[in-house]
């Protein structure tokens, strides 16, 4: 082999080496791109699953809240003209009854939106006319009250954090005189539903905010 032929062959080998290097770089970049795309698709799939789960929870809550409103509107029918008159009579003898006071004070708090409200100060505005009372309950927005305050009432009229019956729930259901609170029971049920609605709407709002935040972060 002549010197010139040797030089040409060496040049050809260098060119092939360069081509191989370029091909290797391109293949590596392609693999990296494919890996990046696969990771992105996986993250996107996970994000879609999380959003779908939040949508499902929100949809379920909306159905539950609607059912709570419907039940509340049925319960309020018990507070008719006769019922309010009977309450007025009973309160003469039961002014110091803490169970009744708690129920009526709490309802006034919901209807006014103020934690300073009491039946003594605000009851006259709502409890003297069944139509006014019923309409006020239907228009009430319990979710405007503080979450911790709602939980505090829930613990007393339902169960506490340990699953034990709350003080008010126990008092109104385990009484020596079964007829003692009979005229107040529909109001107890209304209060129960207002608390449930308030906490449920707050949970719905929290999920909706989380969904928006998550969508913006994707």
C-alpha positions as CSV (number, residue, x, y, z in Angstrom):
1,X,0.0,0.0,0.0
2,X,1.4,3.4,-1.0
3,X,1.7,6.2,1.5
4,X,-1.1,8.1,-0.2
5,X,-3.4,5.1,0.0
6,X,-2.6,4.8,3.7
7,X,-3.5,8.4,4.3
8,X,-6.8,8.1,2.4
9,X,-7.7,4.9,4.4
10,X,-6.9,6.7,7.7
11,X,-9.1,9.6,6.7
12,X,-11.9,7.2,5.8
13,X,-11.6,5.6,9.3
14,X,-11.7,9.0,10.9
15,X,-14.8,9.9,9.0
16,X,-16.5,6.7,10.0
17,X,-15.5,7.3,13.6
18,X,-17.0,10.8,13.5
19,X,-20.2,9.4,11.9
20,X,-20.4,6.7,14.6
21,X,-19.9,9.4,17.3
22,X,-22.6,11.5,15.8
23,X,-25.0,8.6,15.6
24,X,-24.3,7.7,19.2
25,X,-25.0,11.3,20.3
26,X,-28.3,11.3,18.3
27,X,-29.3,8.0,19.7
28,X,-28.6,9.1,23.3
29,X,-30.6,12.3,22.8
30,X,-33.4,10.3,21.3
31,X,-33.4,8.0,24.3
32,X,-33.3,11.0,26.7
33,X,-36.2,12.6,24.9
34,X,-38.2,9.4,25.0
35,X,-37.5,9.0,28.7
36,X,-38.5,12.6,29.3
37,X,-41.7,12.2,27.3
38,X,-42.5,9.0,29.1
39,X,-42.0,10.7,32.5
40,X,-44.2,13.6,31.4
41,X,-46.9,11.3,30.2
42,X,-46.8,9.4,33.5
43,X,-47.0,12.7,35.5
44,X,-49.8,13.9,33.3
45,X,-51.7,10.6,33.8
46,X,-51.2,10.9,37.6
47,X,-52.4,14.5,37.5
48,X,-55.5,13.6,35.5
49,X,-56.3,10.8,38.0
50,X,-56.0,13.2,40.9
51,X,-58.2,15.8,39.2
52,X,-60.7,13.1,38.3
53,X,-60.8,12.0,41.9
54,X,-61.4,15.6,43.1
55,X,-64.1,16.0,40.6
56,X,-65.7,12.8,41.8
57,X,-65.5,13.9,45.4
58,X,-67.0,17.3,44.5
59,X,-69.8,15.8,42.6
60,X,-70.6,13.4,45.4
61,X,-70.6,16.3,47.9
62,X,-73.0,18.3,45.8
63,X,-75.5,15.4,45.8
64,X,-75.2,14.9,49.5
65,X,-75.6,18.7,50.2
66,X,-78.7,18.8,48.0
67,X,-80.1,15.9,49.9
68,X,-79.3,17.6,53.2
69,X,-81.2,20.8,52.0
70,X,-84.2,18.7,51.0
71,X,-84.2,16.9,54.4
72,X,-83.8,20.3,56.2
73,X,-86.8,21.7,54.3
74,X,-88.9,18.7,55.4
75,X,-87.8,19.0,59.0
76,X,-88.7,22.7,59.1
77,X,-92.3,21.8,58.3
78,X,-92.6,20.6,61.9
79,X,-92.1,24.2,63.1
80,X,-95.6,25.3,62.2
81,X,-97.8,27.9,63.9
82,X,-98.9,25.4,66.6
83,X,-95.3,24.3,67.3
84,X,-94.0,27.9,67.8
85,X,-96.9,28.6,70.1
86,X,-96.2,25.5,72.2
87,X,-92.5,26.5,72.4
88,X,-93.5,29.9,73.6
89,X,-95.6,28.4,76.4
90,X,-92.9,25.9,77.4
91,X,-90.1,28.5,77.5
92,X,-91.9,30.1,80.5
93,X,-91.2,27.0,82.6
94,X,-87.9,26.0,80.8
95,X,-86.1,29.3,80.6
96,X,-83.1,27.8,82.5
97,X,-82.9,24.6,80.5
98,X,-79.4,24.6,79.0
99,X,-80.3,22.1,76.3
100,X,-83.1,24.2,74.9
101,X,-81.1,27.3,75.2
102,X,-78.2,25.8,73.3
103,X,-80.4,24.7,70.4
104,X,-82.3,27.9,70.1
105,X,-79.2,30.1,70.6
106,X,-77.3,28.1,67.9
107,X,-80.2,28.4,65.4
108,X,-80.2,32.2,66.0
109,X,-76.4,32.3,65.3
110,X,-77.0,30.5,62.0
111,X,-79.9,32.8,61.0
112,X,-78.0,36.0,61.9
113,X,-74.5,34.9,60.9
114,X,-73.3,36.3,64.2
115,X,-71.8,34.2,67.0
116,X,-73.0,36.8,69.4
117,X,-76.7,36.1,68.6
118,X,-78.9,34.5,71.2
119,X,-82.5,33.5,71.4
120,X,-83.1,36.1,74.1
121,X,-81.8,38.9,71.8
122,X,-82.8,37.6,68.3
123,X,-85.5,35.0,68.8
124,X,-88.4,37.4,68.4
125,X,-87.2,38.2,64.9
126,X,-87.6,34.6,63.7
127,X,-89.7,32.5,66.0
128,X,-92.9,34.4,66.2
129,X,-94.0,33.6,62.6
130,X,-93.7,30.2,61.0
131,X,-93.4,31.6,57.5
132,X,-90.6,34.0,58.5
133,X,-88.8,31.2,60.4
134,X,-89.2,28.7,57.6
135,X,-88.0,31.2,54.9
136,X,-85.1,32.2,57.1
137,X,-84.0,28.6,57.5
138,X,-84.3,27.9,53.8
139,X,-82.2,31.0,52.9
140,X,-79.6,30.4,55.6
141,X,-75.9,30.0,54.5
142,X,-74.3,27.9,57.3
143,X,-71.0,27.8,55.4
144,X,-70.4,31.4,56.2
145,X,-69.7,30.5,59.9
146,X,-66.2,29.5,61.0
147,X,-65.2,25.9,60.5
148,X,-64.0,25.4,64.0
149,X,-67.3,26.9,65.4
150,X,-69.3,24.5,63.2
151,X,-67.2,21.5,64.5
152,X,-67.8,22.7,68.0
153,X,-71.6,22.5,67.5
154,X,-71.3,19.2,65.7
155,X,-69.4,17.7,68.6
156,X,-72.3,18.7,71.0
157,X,-75.3,17.8,68.8
158,X,-73.8,14.7,67.2
159,X,-70.6,12.9,68.3
160,X,-67.3,14.2,69.5
161,X,-63.8,13.5,68.2
162,X,-63.8,10.2,70.2
163,X,-67.1,9.1,68.7
164,X,-69.0,9.6,71.9
165,X,-72.5,11.1,71.9
166,X,-72.4,14.9,72.3
167,X,-73.9,16.5,75.4
168,X,-76.9,18.0,73.6
169,X,-77.6,14.9,71.6
170,X,-77.5,12.8,74.8
171,X,-79.7,15.3,76.7
172,X,-82.4,15.5,74.1
173,X,-82.6,11.7,73.4
174,X,-82.0,10.3,76.9
175,X,-84.5,12.3,79.0
176,X,-86.6,11.0,81.8
177,X,-89.7,12.7,80.4
178,X,-90.0,11.7,76.7
179,X,-92.4,14.5,75.9
180,X,-90.2,17.2,77.5
181,X,-88.4,18.1,74.3
182,X,-90.9,16.9,71.7
183,X,-91.7,20.4,70.5
184,X,-88.0,21.2,70.1
185,X,-87.0,18.1,68.3
186,X,-87.7,19.5,64.8
187,X,-85.5,22.4,65.6
188,X,-82.8,20.1,66.8
189,X,-83.0,18.2,63.5
190,X,-82.8,21.5,61.6
191,X,-79.8,22.6,63.6
192,X,-78.2,19.2,62.9
193,X,-78.7,19.7,59.1
194,X,-77.4,23.2,59.1
195,X,-74.2,22.1,60.7
196,X,-73.8,19.2,58.2
197,X,-74.5,21.5,55.3
198,X,-72.0,24.1,56.6
199,X,-69.2,21.6,57.0
200,X,-69.9,19.8,53.7
201,X,-70.0,23.1,51.7
202,X,-66.7,24.1,53.3
203,X,-65.2,20.7,52.3
204,X,-66.5,21.2,48.8
205,X,-65.0,24.7,48.5
206,X,-61.7,23.4,49.8
207,X,-61.6,20.7,47.1
208,X,-62.5,23.2,44.4
209,X,-59.6,25.5,45.5
210,X,-57.2,22.5,45.6
211,X,-58.3,21.6,42.1
212,X,-57.7,25.0,40.7
213,X,-54.3,25.2,42.5
214,X,-53.3,21.8,41.2
215,X,-54.4,22.7,37.6
216,X,-52.3,25.9,37.8
217,X,-49.2,24.0,39.0
218,X,-49.3,21.4,36.2
